[in-house]
């Protein structure tokens, strides 16, 4: 029996190639699935080049939607010939260059085209997918790119006027847990800081997480609670109970 089509949103990858590899192999993505990367696939982590190679391969296996984050925006400005800005210099460009052998000119054209093709947001009947956030009172086709890519969010923001849930990244959750609030879920769970890369199964409200060490855990989400549903291996134990719904947000 074939697996039902899924919509899967992946949070900020930030060059964490091993976490992404573990996540994708555990998800077992099929041609029926739609995968949305929420931006900031580049910078900070150890291997941006390999991350992009993995995503290019993924695009041949399913429907892949890529959202542009603020880090792709900074990188593209440099690739377009603009002067090197302190912003990118301080936000992970050296790790990117190292993954390409130390030279900006060594970034393949296919990788540049991958970055250029990213879109500002994507939406379905029930959800909005965006890198950073939205103005809750503005229609999506009227949103400013600075809001979509650069704004920080908090649990105090009201839902979007459309009534759709906003699924975003960018504001790092140092708890390693997604932030849940009415009309919002933030799944930047600090992969490059040694915590988790998250993939949300949008229909099932189940979160799969992986880290650079190859560890995996599964979380079930509802409006207020996050429950660890990771299978327990024989001979090990895990404290039961419900995890808190949000941790302190960091950008």
Secondary structure, 3 states (H helix, E strand, C coil): CCCCCCEEEECCCCCCHHHHHHHHHHHCCCCCCEEEECCCCCCCCCCHHHHHHHHHHHHCCCEEEEECCHHHHHHHHHHCCCCCCHHHHCCCHHHHHHHCCCCHHHCCHHHHHHHHCCECEEECCCEEEECCCCCCCCCHHHCCHHHHHHCCCCCCCCCCCCCCEEEECCCEECCCCCEEECCEEECCCCHHHCCCEEEEECCCCEEEEECCCCCEEEEEECCCCEEECCCCCCCCCCCCCEECCCCCEEC
